[in-house]
Amino acid sequence: MDRLANGVELLDGPLDDPVALVANLRDLTWINRHLGGIALSRRALDALLGDRRGALGLLDVGTGAADIPAALQTAEARLGRKLQVTALDSRPEVVAAALAIAPGLATRADFTFVVGDGRALPGADASQDVVHASLVLHHLAPDEALGLLREMGRLASIGVVINDLSRGRLFWLGAWLLSHSLTRSRLTRNDASLSVRRAYTRAEMEGLLARAGLRPVMTVEGFLGHRYAIAAVPIGAEHGG
């Protein structure tokens, strides 16, 4: 299956239906929890962090409902790591919807929402320990994806985690069936299978990472390979806890 280069998802357009947007973020939160999205990011993050302990900064780009960084913060605390999370999204409507779903995140310790553009991430070089992005890269054309990966690598002193869908006919069919049977939002029903057609395969993503100056140190895959997470470090950097 060739990548659909000119597809436009509803989430990329005007977000003028807050009810549908909240429902979409609830759908994605359910998918991340029950279909392995959170688990993939956690395994990749732990591969990057090794035996490090104490306070660590995590920037989550395109945070959506912020469910993954919230879950990572909780899980890492059990390992003696205090994640100081910056949850960034380019759309203020998305941040508002995330807080409608989980209002406690507004006052959660070491958890901050920021509205900003991933193509020009806020912060100095190496100002975050890890930069994470889930279900973001498939929205971008290759040159835009490369730019984002370079920005993520610029900010990350340890490395980056990319969590995204993999393109394939079986995965497209699964996404269509799931979105038309178990989800609630019209945004999800329209975008889910389209996201798979726009997604990068694992090999394509690894190629983009290499062009961005990043070297994968661990890749984990979800059920049948429908989704993957890649932990990567700057090329030439030593990796270890």
Helices and strands as residue ranges (DSSP letters): G 10-12, H 18-34, H 37-49, E 54-61, H 67-77, E 81-89, H 92-101, G 103-107, E 111-115, G 118-120, E 128-134, G 137-139, H 142-155, E 156-165, H 169-179, H 186-198, H 202-211, E 214-221, G 223-225, E 227-234
